[in-house]
Amino acid sequence: MFQANALLEPFRSMLTEKGGDFADLLMEGPPAEKICEVARIRSCEMIIMGSRGRSDLKGLLLGSVAHRVLKQAPCPVLMVR
C-alpha cells in the first residue's frame, strides 16, 4: 500500500490545493471487479472512467478493465477517451 499512497500523493495535493472535494479508496484485487463492487456498495448512479483508446474488438480480445466494467457494472458507465 505504501507504493500506492506514494503514487497518489501528488494528485491528492493538487486536488486539496484547488479545493476539490474527493475521497480515495485503496483496494486489492481485480480492478474491474473492485470498481463494480464499490459502485454496488455505494449505490453509485454512474461510473466514469478512461479508456486507452483501443478498438472495441481489440479491447475485448485483450480483456481490458474498461470492457469488463461495461459488462459487469450495476449502473451506467461513461467511457472517456
Secondary structure, DSSP 8 states (H G I E B T S, - for coil): -HHHHHHHHHHHHHHHHTT---------S-HHHHHHHHHHHTT-S-EEEE-----HHHHHHHT-HHHHHHHH-SS-EEEE-
